[in-house]
Amino acid sequence: MQGNAIWQKPIYDKRQCHQPYTVILDTKSAISKAIVAATLYIEGELSVKEIAEHLRISKSTLYKYLRYRNIDIGKYTKSTP
């Protein structure tokens, strides 16, 4: 044993400790909201904030739903009519 080595705080490399992100939707309401969220996001007529407000969810939950539906998340650009 090396001196006080056992009392030292362990150092972790965040890149090596990263776990894959998995979203599990277990209610019909959440699954249906994920479908609607993906549809509205793909249409591109509403901002992320507007979609979240429409569905009464947070923006972070909206992004979780989009990841669940395997939607590519990119920069918001308002579609032209």
N, C-alpha and C positions, 0 to 999 in steps of 0.2 A: 504494500500500500504506500502511496505517496502522500505523506503529510495530511493536509486538510482537503485533499482532492475530493473526498466523498461529500464534503459540505458545499462544494462550489455549485453554483447554479448551472445546469446543463445548457449548452448552446445548441440551438437547432437552426438548421438552414431551412427557411420557409419553403423554398423551391422543392426541397426533398421531402418535406412533410405534408405537402398538399394532397388532399384526398379528392377524388372525383366528386363533383356535385351531383347529387341525385334528388330529383323532386318526385314526391309521391303524392298524388291526389287521390284521396280516398272517399270523397263524397260526390254525388251526382251534381250538386250545385257547383262545386269547384271545377269539375270536368267541363260542365257546360259553360262556365265563365271563361275557362281556358280556350275553348273553341271560339267563343265570341270575341275574346281578346285577340286571338290570332287573326281572325277575319278582319277586324277593324284595323289592326296594325298593318296587315298586308295591303289593305285598300289605300292606306296612306293619307286619308283625308283628315284624320284627327291626330293630335299630338299624343305622346305617351301620357301626359298629365290629363288630357281630356278623356282618354280611354279609361284611365284609372278612376277618374271622377264618375264617369258614366256607369262603370261596373261597381262602384263603391268599394274599391280595393286600393291598397297603397301601390305606389310605383314599383317598389321592390317585389311585391306579390305579382304584379303584371309581368315583370321580367322573368320571374320564376315560371309563370304560366307559359310565356313564350318559349323558354328553354324546354319545358315539358313537351311542347308541340313541335320542337326542333325547328323553330323559326330563326332565320339569320337576323341578328339584331345589328342594325347599322345606324348611321347618322340620319336624323329626321329631316326630310325634305318635303315640303308641302306640295302635293300634286297640283298641276295646273289644269283648270277645267277645259 
